Amino acid sequence: MHAPPIDPAPYTDVAVLVVAAGRGERLVDPANRGPKQYKDLGGKPVLHHTLAALAKALPGATLTPVIHGDDTALYASAIAELELPALRTPVVGGATRQQSVLNGLRALQNRSTPRLVLIHDGVRPFVDAAVCKAVLKALNDGAQAALPAIAISDSLKRAGPDHHVQESVARDGLFAAQTPQGFSFAAILRAHERAAEAQRFDFTDDTALIEWNGGMVRLVEGSAENVKITQYADLERARMKVERETLLAQADVRVGTGYDVHAFEDGDHAMLCGVKVPHTQTLKGHSDADVGLHALTDAIFAALADGDIGSHFPPSDPQWRGAASDQFLRYATDKVRARGGRIAHLDVTLICEAPKVGPHREAMRQSIAKICDVPLGRVAVKATTSERLGFTGREEGIAAMASATLRLPFEDELR
């Protein structure tokens, strides 16, 4: 049976300019200064999300970011983990958004003149295929320019400098403009060049230049999700949206358990949960014999249904002789993230008569939290004795039990 043919990318005659050269003065972040397109959004910069969303929505279209000349390092970091063949070398913007777009259009003309161009704000990270397709359909149906927009539903008021209402404004026929705005490349380049010749740099968006140049703009349906991050409150709402979507995607909750034992031998300390605890003996093992981290590593492997610590780090392998056990736990944690998951909770119980765990409990929690890169509140460390019964009661060694709760994508069930 032959594999079905792969459909060619449908948007090879489309270029997308992603405008990301602004300074974002209106967004005041109390925790971090800097342009809003590089603010953290779910662990990635806002611009990272925007580029990924456009690439998903428009396969085959080229993506050309327009960035500030001072942001090359920030931009390189934002795209470091993006694998987008359609991403082109960024263009340096100008003093205003309008000048930045003109720089981008001229660069596109010099590289390979497209038939159609979409111009999108770098701080609209939730753009989707439906909006992009609606814009392109309008252009392919003959429109010179297409604007996604949302009808205004709230009552509108015009206020004076004293913030007193001067009048109510009828909302009939009023729309809030969004991006990406789409154009015949020749039409939008001509409009921008004419505006530059006339020293007009006061237009608020690109369709306004088409109107000024005598052209017509067709409205298409926008999306309430396609928000622009302007104020800090917008960024906070975007973060909550990403967190909510991540949790919904990671709806496969897994719990794994682990158990480990190590005997004592002559020494002056025991490694427990990554902490060097002074003691009259040490734990015997091929590695550093950290019984707590070993049990926890096995618990994560169990939740992943991915073998155990011995299958990943065989004790017969000399490279692990005397090895620090934090690398085993970090490896297991990386496995979770590689499968699109996250650690929800980690719990370790140490079973021993001595050494006393209580004085070192918080240091152990902090050690595990750092190794696994999780908040301290998601790590529990407890200790108990066996009431002087068995090998732990005779102080011949230490046992550890652990559990790990993970959240994985449901697609992971197919593995």
C-alpha positions as CSV (number, residue, x, y, z in Angstrom):
1,M,0.0,0.0,0.0
2,H,1.4,3.4,-1.0
3,A,1.4,6.3,1.3
4,P,-0.9,9.1,0.2
5,P,0.8,12.0,-1.6
6,I,1.7,15.0,0.6
7,D,-0.3,18.1,-0.3
8,P,2.0,21.0,-1.3
9,A,2.1,23.9,1.1
10,P,-0.8,26.1,-0.1
11,Y,0.6,29.6,0.7
12,T,3.8,29.8,-1.2
13,D,2.9,33.1,-2.8
14,V,2.2,34.8,0.6
15,A,4.7,36.7,2.7
16,V,4.1,37.7,6.3
17,L,5.7,40.7,7.9
18,V,5.7,40.4,11.7
19,V,6.2,43.8,13.1
20,A,8.2,43.6,16.4
21,A,10.4,46.7,16.5
22,G,8.4,48.6,19.1
23,R,9.6,49.6,22.6
24,G,6.3,48.8,24.4
25,E,6.2,51.9,26.6
26,R,2.6,51.3,27.5
27,L,3.3,48.0,29.2
28,V,4.8,48.6,32.6
29,D,6.0,45.3,34.0
30,P,6.9,45.6,37.7
31,A,9.1,42.5,37.5
32,N,11.0,43.0,34.3
33,R,11.7,45.9,31.9
34,G,12.1,45.5,28.2
35,P,10.0,45.3,25.0
36,K,6.7,43.5,25.4
37,Q,7.3,41.1,22.4
38,Y,10.1,39.5,24.5
39,K,8.1,39.2,27.7
40,D,7.7,35.7,29.1
41,L,4.5,33.9,28.2
42,G,4.3,30.4,29.4
43,G,8.1,29.9,29.4
44,K,8.6,31.4,25.9
45,P,8.8,35.0,24.7
46,V,5.6,36.4,23.2
47,L,7.2,36.7,19.8
48,H,8.0,33.0,19.9
49,H,4.3,32.2,20.3
50,T,3.4,34.6,17.5
51,L,5.8,33.2,15.0
52,A,4.8,29.6,15.8
53,A,1.1,30.4,15.5
54,L,1.6,32.0,12.1
55,A,3.7,29.1,10.8
56,K,1.0,26.7,11.9
57,A,-1.8,28.8,10.3
58,L,0.0,29.5,7.0
59,P,2.1,26.5,5.8
60,G,4.3,27.5,3.0
61,A,4.2,31.3,3.7
62,T,7.5,33.0,4.5
63,L,7.8,34.9,7.8
64,T,9.9,38.0,8.0
65,P,10.2,39.7,11.4
66,V,10.9,43.4,11.6
67,I,12.9,44.0,14.8
68,H,14.6,46.9,16.6
69,G,18.3,47.2,16.0
70,D,19.0,46.9,19.7
71,D,17.1,43.6,20.0
72,T,19.2,41.1,18.0
73,A,20.2,39.1,21.1
74,L,16.6,39.1,22.4
75,Y,15.4,38.0,19.0
76,A,18.0,35.2,18.8
77,S,16.8,33.9,22.1
78,A,13.2,34.1,21.2
79,I,13.6,31.9,18.1
80,A,16.3,29.5,19.6
81,E,13.9,26.6,19.9
82,L,11.8,27.3,16.8
83,E,12.3,25.1,13.8
84,L,10.6,27.1,11.1
85,P,12.1,26.7,7.6
86,A,9.9,29.6,6.4
87,L,11.5,32.0,8.9
88,R,13.6,34.6,7.1
89,T,16.4,36.9,8.3
90,P,14.9,39.7,10.3
91,V,14.7,43.3,9.0
92,V,15.7,46.3,11.1
93,G,12.8,48.6,11.7
94,G,12.5,52.4,11.8
95,A,11.6,55.1,14.2
96,T,7.8,54.4,13.9
97,R,5.7,51.4,13.1
98,Q,4.9,52.8,9.7
99,Q,8.5,53.2,8.9
100,S,9.3,49.7,10.1
101,V,6.6,48.2,7.8
102,L,8.0,50.2,4.9
103,N,11.5,48.8,5.7
104,G,10.0,45.3,5.7
105,L,8.2,45.8,2.4
106,R,11.3,47.0,0.7
107,A,13.2,44.0,2.0
108,L,10.6,41.7,0.6
109,Q,10.8,43.4,-2.8
110,N,14.6,43.0,-2.8
111,R,14.4,39.3,-1.8
112,S,11.5,37.9,-3.8
113,T,8.4,40.0,-4.5
114,P,5.4,38.1,-3.2
115,R,1.9,38.3,-4.7
116,L,0.2,38.9,-1.3
117,V,1.5,40.1,2.0
118,L,0.0,39.9,5.5
119,I,1.2,42.4,8.1
120,H,0.8,41.2,11.7
121,D,1.6,42.6,15.1
122,G,4.3,40.6,16.9
123,V,2.3,40.9,20.1
124,R,-0.8,39.1,18.9
125,P,0.3,35.6,19.8
126,F,-3.1,33.9,19.5
127,V,-3.8,34.4,15.8
128,D,-5.3,31.3,14.2
129,A,-5.8,29.8,10.8
130,A,-9.5,30.9,10.5
131,V,-8.6,34.6,10.6
132,C,-5.7,34.2,8.2
133,K,-7.7,32.3,5.8
134,A,-10.6,34.8,5.9
135,V,-8.1,37.6,5.0
136,L,-6.6,35.6,2.2
137,K,-10.0,34.6,0.8
138,A,-11.0,38.3,0.5
139,L,-7.8,39.1,-1.3
140,N,-8.1,36.1,-3.7
141,D,-11.7,37.2,-4.4
142,G,-10.4,40.6,-5.6
143,A,-10.0,42.8,-2.6
144,Q,-7.1,45.1,-2.6
145,A,-6.9,45.0,1.2
146,A,-8.6,43.0,3.9
147,L,-9.0,43.8,7.5
148,P,-10.1,41.3,10.3
149,A,-12.2,43.2,12.8
150,I,-14.7,42.7,15.6
151,A,-17.9,44.6,15.9
152,I,-18.0,47.0,18.8
153,S,-20.6,45.7,21.4
154,D,-19.9,48.1,24.3
155,S,-21.4,51.5,24.7
156,L,-18.9,54.2,23.6
157,K,-18.4,57.6,25.3
158,R,-16.2,60.5,24.3
159,A,-14.6,62.3,27.3
160,G,-12.8,65.6,27.7
161,P,-9.4,66.3,29.3
162,D,-11.2,66.4,32.7
163,H,-12.5,62.8,32.2
164,H,-16.1,64.0,32.1
165,V,-18.3,62.5,29.4
166,Q,-18.9,64.9,26.6
167,E,-21.1,62.7,24.5
168,S,-22.3,59.2,23.7
169,V,-21.0,57.8,20.5
170,A,-23.2,55.5,18.3
171,R,-21.6,52.2,17.9
172,D,-23.5,51.1,14.8
173,G,-21.0,50.3,12.0
174,L,-18.0,50.6,14.3
175,F,-15.4,47.8,14.4
176,A,-12.2,47.2,16.3
177,A,-9.3,46.5,13.9
178,Q,-7.0,43.5,14.2
179,T,-4.1,41.9,12.4
180,P,-3.0,40.3,10.2
181,Q,-4.1,42.8,7.6
182,G,-3.8,41.5,4.1
183,F,-2.8,43.3,0.9
184,S,-1.9,43.0,-2.7
185,F,1.9,43.5,-2.3
186,A,2.0,46.1,-5.1
187,A,-0.8,48.1,-3.6
188,I,0.5,48.3,-0.1
189,L,4.1,49.0,-1.2
190,R,2.8,51.8,-3.4
191,A,0.7,53.3,-0.6
192,H,3.6,53.3,1.8
193,E,6.0,54.8,-0.7
194,R,3.6,57.6,-1.4
195,A,3.0,58.3,2.3
196,A,6.8,58.5,2.8
197,E,7.2,60.9,-0.1
198,A,4.5,63.1,1.4
199,Q,6.1,62.9,4.8
200,R,3.0,61.3,6.3
201,F,4.0,59.0,9.2
202,D,0.9,59.4,11.3
203,F,-1.2,56.4,10.1
204,T,-2.3,54.1,12.9
205,D,-2.5,50.9,10.8
206,D,-1.7,49.8,7.3
207,T,-5.2,49.7,5.9
208,A,-5.4,53.4,6.7
209,L,-2.7,54.0,4.0
210,I,-4.8,52.1,1.5
211,E,-7.8,54.3,2.3
212,W,-5.6,57.5,2.1
213,N,-4.3,56.3,-1.3
214,G,-7.8,55.9,-2.7
215,G,-8.2,52.1,-2.3
216,M,-11.0,50.0,-0.7
217,V,-10.6,47.8,2.4
218,R,-12.8,44.8,2.9
219,L,-13.7,43.8,6.4
220,V,-13.6,40.1,7.4
221,E,-14.5,38.4,10.7
222,G,-11.8,38.7,13.3
223,S,-11.5,36.7,16.5
224,A,-12.0,37.6,20.1
225,E,-9.0,35.4,20.9
226,N,-6.8,37.4,18.6
227,V,-5.9,39.9,21.3
228,K,-3.1,42.4,21.2
229,I,-0.8,42.6,24.3
230,T,-0.6,46.3,25.1
231,Q,-1.0,46.8,28.8
232,Y,0.4,44.6,31.7
233,A,-3.1,43.4,32.4
234,D,-3.2,42.0,28.8
235,L,0.0,40.1,29.4
236,E,-1.4,38.6,32.7
237,R,-4.6,37.5,30.9
238,A,-2.5,36.0,28.1
239,R,-0.4,34.1,30.7
240,M,-3.6,32.7,32.3
241,K,-4.8,31.6,28.9
242,V,-1.6,29.8,28.1
243,E,-1.5,28.2,31.6
244,R,-5.1,27.1,31.2
245,E,-4.5,25.6,27.7
246,T,-1.4,23.8,29.0
247,L,-3.3,22.2,31.8
248,L,-6.1,21.1,29.5
249,A,-3.5,19.6,27.2
250,Q,-1.8,17.9,30.0
251,A,-4.9,16.1,31.3
252,D,-3.4,12.6,31.5
253,V,-2.5,12.5,35.2
254,R,0.0,9.7,36.1
255,V,1.3,8.5,39.5
256,G,4.4,6.4,39.9
257,T,6.0,4.9,42.9
258,G,9.6,4.0,43.7
259,Y,11.5,2.1,46.4
260,D,15.2,1.8,47.2
261,V,17.4,0.4,49.8
262,H,21.1,0.9,50.6
263,A,23.2,-0.6,53.3
264,F,25.7,1.2,55.5
265,E,29.4,1.0,55.4
266,D,32.3,2.8,57.1
267,G,32.2,6.6,56.4
268,D,31.4,10.0,57.8
269,H,28.2,11.1,56.0
270,A,25.2,9.9,54.0
271,M,23.9,11.5,50.8
272,L,20.2,11.9,51.3
273,C,18.0,13.7,48.7
274,G,21.0,15.6,47.4
275,V,22.2,16.8,50.9
276,K,25.4,15.6,52.6
277,V,24.2,14.6,56.1
278,P,26.9,14.0,58.7
279,H,26.7,10.5,60.2
280,T,28.9,7.8,61.6
281,Q,28.5,5.7,58.5
282,T,27.9,6.2,54.8
283,L,25.6,4.4,52.3
284,K,27.1,1.7,50.1
285,G,26.4,1.7,46.4
286,H,27.8,1.9,42.9
287,S,27.0,5.6,42.7
288,D,26.8,7.9,45.6
289,A,24.0,5.7,47.0
290,D,21.5,8.5,47.5
291,V,18.6,6.3,48.4
292,G,16.0,9.2,48.4
293,L,16.9,10.4,44.9
294,H,17.1,6.8,43.6
295,A,13.6,6.1,44.8
296,L,12.3,9.4,43.4
297,T,13.9,8.7,40.0
298,D,12.3,5.3,39.9
299,A,8.9,6.9,40.7
300,I,9.2,9.2,37.7
301,F,10.2,6.4,35.4
302,A,7.2,4.4,36.7
303,A,4.8,7.3,35.9
304,L,6.3,7.5,32.4
305,A,6.1,3.7,32.1
306,D,9.8,3.9,31.0
307,G,11.7,1.2,32.8
308,D,13.6,1.9,36.0
309,I,16.8,3.5,37.2
310,G,18.8,0.3,36.6
311,S,17.7,0.1,32.9
312,H,18.8,3.7,32.2
313,F,21.9,3.6,34.5
314,P,23.1,0.0,34.8
315,P,25.3,-0.6,37.9
316,S,27.5,-2.7,35.7
317,D,28.5,0.4,33.7
318,P,31.7,1.8,35.2
319,Q,30.9,5.4,34.2
320,W,28.3,5.5,37.0
321,R,30.8,4.5,39.7
322,G,30.6,7.1,42.4
323,A,28.3,9.3,40.3
324,A,26.2,12.0,41.9
325,S,22.6,10.9,41.9
326,D,21.2,14.3,41.0
327,Q,22.1,13.6,37.4
328,F,19.8,10.5,37.4
329,L,16.9,12.6,38.7
330,R,17.6,15.4,36.3
331,Y,17.6,12.9,33.4
332,A,14.2,11.5,34.5
333,T,12.8,15.1,34.8
334,D,14.1,15.9,31.3
335,K,12.2,12.8,30.0
336,V,9.0,14.3,31.4
337,R,9.4,17.6,29.6
338,A,10.5,15.9,26.4
339,R,7.1,14.3,26.3
340,G,5.3,17.6,26.8
341,G,4.6,16.9,30.5
342,R,5.2,18.6,33.8
343,I,5.8,17.4,37.3
344,A,2.8,18.1,39.6
345,H,4.1,16.7,42.9
346,L,7.1,14.7,44.4
347,D,7.1,12.9,47.7
348,V,9.9,11.0,49.4
349,T,9.8,9.1,52.7
350,L,13.1,8.1,54.3
351,I,12.9,5.1,56.7
352,C,15.8,5.0,59.2
353,E,16.7,5.2,62.9
354,A,19.6,7.5,62.1
355,P,20.7,10.0,61.0
356,K,18.0,12.3,62.0
357,V,16.3,13.8,58.9
358,G,14.3,16.6,60.6
359,P,17.1,19.1,60.8
360,H,17.9,18.6,57.1
361,R,14.3,18.3,55.7
362,E,14.1,21.8,54.2
363,A,17.5,21.6,52.6
364,M,16.4,18.2,51.0
365,R,13.2,19.8,49.7
366,Q,15.1,22.7,48.2
367,S,17.7,20.3,46.7
368,I,14.9,18.2,44.9
369,A,13.1,21.4,43.8
370,K,16.2,22.8,42.2
371,I,17.2,19.5,40.5
372,C,13.7,19.1,39.0
373,D,13.1,22.8,38.5
374,V,9.8,22.8,40.3
375,P,8.4,25.1,43.0
376,L,9.3,24.2,46.5
377,G,5.6,23.7,47.3
378,R,5.4,20.7,45.0
379,V,8.1,18.8,47.0
380,A,7.5,16.8,50.2
381,V,10.2,15.0,52.3
382,K,9.2,12.9,55.3
383,A,11.0,10.5,57.6
384,T,9.9,7.6,59.8
385,T,11.5,4.8,61.8
386,S,10.6,1.1,61.7
387,E,10.3,0.9,65.5
388,R,13.7,-0.8,65.8
389,L,12.4,-3.7,63.6
390,G,14.2,-5.1,60.6
391,F,17.4,-4.0,59.0
392,T,16.5,-0.3,59.3
393,G,15.7,-0.8,63.0
394,R,19.2,-2.4,63.5
395,E,20.7,0.6,61.7
396,E,22.1,-1.6,58.9
397,G,20.9,0.7,56.2
398,I,18.2,3.1,54.9
399,A,15.1,2.5,52.8
400,A,13.2,5.1,50.9
401,M,9.7,5.2,49.3
402,A,8.8,7.9,46.8
403,S,5.9,8.9,44.6
404,A,5.7,11.2,41.6
405,T,2.6,12.7,40.1
406,L,2.9,13.9,36.5
407,R,0.7,15.6,34.0
408,L,1.2,14.3,30.4
409,P,-0.7,15.1,27.1
410,F,-3.3,12.5,26.2
411,E,-1.5,11.9,23.0
412,D,1.2,10.3,25.1
413,E,-1.0,7.3,25.5
414,L,0.0,6.3,21.9
415,R,3.6,5.8,22.9
